[in-house]
Amino acid sequence: MIESGLLNVQSVSRRRAGRSAVADLSFSLNRGEVLGLLGVNGAGKSTTLAMLAGALRPESGRIDLGGRDFVSQPDIARRLVGWLPENAPLWPELSVEEHLVAFARLRGMTRAQARQAADGVLARLQLGDLRRRLAGVLSQGQRQRLGLACALVHAPALLILDEPANALDPVQVGELRKVIRERAAAGAAVILSTHVLAEVVAVCDRVVILHEGRLRYDAPLSREGDGASLEHHFFSIATGAAA
Ligand SMILES: Nc1ncnc2c1ncn2[C@@H]1O[C@H](COP(=O)(O)OP(=O)(O)OP(=O)(O)O)[C@@H](O)[C@H]1O
């Protein structure tokens, strides 16, 4: 289900430690669309995602989400965006269930709504058996699934996933793909940043490739047979052959 634009990024730039990390970046994203964000180490992916999650302010440019200026209204990000950063921020002394309720409350839900939402996501991600387990004793893959659950708990309009398959076993990678497609089918937009091109080919509708902070490629992807072509574009850009 692909409808009208949800996210519009217009000429966004941001320096880090005095150097350009993202420069003049523009792209848009529709509801129901899954976007793969690719680029070599240091290309600017995490910086871009942090700005889209409302955790880092662009120095210039504009980001609209659902037609509202997101940069000057941080509350929009809190309610409408779910973000799984590269290292999910978890509290070792809180249980799995307590995390989910706390994240849902932070996203503006009432206590009753938060409990219901936590139950839903625990069931969907098959985390029910771990609900009372403290985050500090979870395995790496379990921590990653909890981070994903925290990003999903308020059914965000924009779901941002930074290397979500990290530490997941092959069964859980399959589950992750299903969850991503389910969220898109429900009308959310999803951004998936990964170094695994096969993950992009498996779940994404479109691909953006960043290089040295700039957008170098933005094109649709069909899930059948585009792996070799994507790899070609990626390596051409990464090695400068496409300059
Ligand atoms: N906290 C920070 N302080 C200073 N510089 C930073 C910081 N985070 C990122 N940078 C710099 O900004 C640039 C873009 O980094 P970013 O983390 O956005 O890239 P990335 O594409 O996510 O890389 P990777 O694939 O290695 O995760 C890099 O030059 C990096 O060194």
PDBQT file of the ligand as one rigid body, heavy atoms in Angstrom, charges set to zero:
ROOT
HETATM    1  N1  LIG A 301      29.686  11.427  17.634  1.00  0.00    +0.000 N 
HETATM    2  C1  LIG A 301      30.469  11.835  16.642  1.00  0.00    +0.000 A 
HETATM    3  N2  LIG A 301      31.451  12.742  16.839  1.00  0.00    +0.000 NA
HETATM    4  C2  LIG A 301      32.236  13.164  15.837  1.00  0.00    +0.000 A 
HETATM    5  N3  LIG A 301      32.159  12.710  14.587  1.00  0.00    +0.000 NA
HETATM    6  C3  LIG A 301      31.220  11.793  14.327  1.00  0.00    +0.000 A 
HETATM    7  C4  LIG A 301      30.342  11.293  15.329  1.00  0.00    +0.000 A 
HETATM    8  N4  LIG A 301      29.522  10.378  14.762  1.00  0.00    +0.000 NA
HETATM    9  C5  LIG A 301      29.857  10.312  13.462  1.00  0.00    +0.000 A 
HETATM   10  N5  LIG A 301      30.890  11.160  13.197  1.00  0.00    +0.000 N 
HETATM   11  C6  LIG A 301      31.534  11.350  11.896  1.00  0.00    +0.000 C 
HETATM   12  O1  LIG A 301      30.526  11.687  10.946  1.00  0.00    +0.000 OA
HETATM   13  C7  LIG A 301      30.746  11.008   9.715  1.00  0.00    +0.000 C 
HETATM   14  C8  LIG A 301      29.535  10.166   9.359  1.00  0.00    +0.000 C 
HETATM   15  O2  LIG A 301      29.423   9.115  10.323  1.00  0.00    +0.000 OA
HETATM   16  P1  LIG A 301      28.147   8.170  10.440  1.00  0.00    +0.000 P 
HETATM   17  O3  LIG A 301      28.257   7.462  11.753  1.00  0.00    +0.000 OA
HETATM   18  O4  LIG A 301      26.935   8.964  10.177  1.00  0.00    +0.000 OA
HETATM   19  O5  LIG A 301      28.416   7.178   9.216  1.00  0.00    +0.000 OA
HETATM   20  P2  LIG A 301      27.775   5.753   8.912  1.00  0.00    +0.000 P 
HETATM   21  O6  LIG A 301      27.466   5.757   7.454  1.00  0.00    +0.000 OA
HETATM   22  O7  LIG A 301      26.650   5.466   9.838  1.00  0.00    +0.000 OA
HETATM   23  O8  LIG A 301      29.003   4.792   9.182  1.00  0.00    +0.000 OA
HETATM   24  P3  LIG A 301      29.059   3.243   9.680  1.00  0.00    +0.000 P 
HETATM   25  O9  LIG A 301      28.632   2.421   8.507  1.00  0.00    +0.000 OA
HETATM   26  O10 LIG A 301      30.525   3.060   9.986  1.00  0.00    +0.000 OA
HETATM   27  O11 LIG A 301      28.168   3.102  10.881  1.00  0.00    +0.000 OA
HETATM   28  C9  LIG A 301      32.018  10.206   9.881  1.00  0.00    +0.000 C 
HETATM   29  O12 LIG A 301      33.080  10.958   9.329  1.00  0.00    +0.000 OA
HETATM   30  C10 LIG A 301      32.193  10.083  11.371  1.00  0.00    +0.000 C 
HETATM   31  O13 LIG A 301      33.535  10.020  11.735  1.00  0.00    +0.000 OA
ENDROOT
TORSDOF 0
